Each structure stands twice: as structure tokens, then as C-alpha cells.
Amino acid sequence: GFKSKYIDEKNIQGKTFHEIELYPDEGEHGVSKIRLLIDKSEMMLSSATIYGTDGNLYGIKVENMKSDLGLPDDYFTFDASDYDDIEIIDFR
């Protein structure tokens, strides 16, 4: 739901980052744009700044990210029987 635009390379505290901006395609996202900083050497997200349509700025800084953990497929499976006290509404 977003279009992307490569802005530039930035050097911050001795590290090089790709700066990318995302703009919503259409519809109500609640954001006017999202600015991402991607660590060039690791190709991992370092931070995101979200520009809300309400004029607020929201910042996210990734301090530690682990990949290739080898999680089993069932780690991402939702089992309704584990939650007796919820109501599940299936909109399919």
C-alpha cells in the first residue's frame, strides 16, 4: 500500500545508511510518509520516522535485530484452543 522513493546515502556516526521514504498509495493510512534508514553494510532496518496525518511524528529505533533464528513453522500458527476467553470472528 506504499510507493517508495530512494532519497540518498547518509553518514551518521561513522556508519552509512540508505534513506528511503514511503508514501501511501491511496486510502486512509493515518500517515503522510514514513522515512526509513537502512544500514548499508548489514542491509537491515535501523530506524523509522512516521509522519502522521495529524501532524505528529513517531520514531522507532531498532537497537537489536536477530534474523535466521530457524523458528519452526508452527511458531507463527494461531491456535484458538489456547485462548478460551476470546471470541473469534472470521471475515473470510
Order of alpha helices (4+ residues) and beta strands (2+ residues): beta-beta-beta-beta-beta
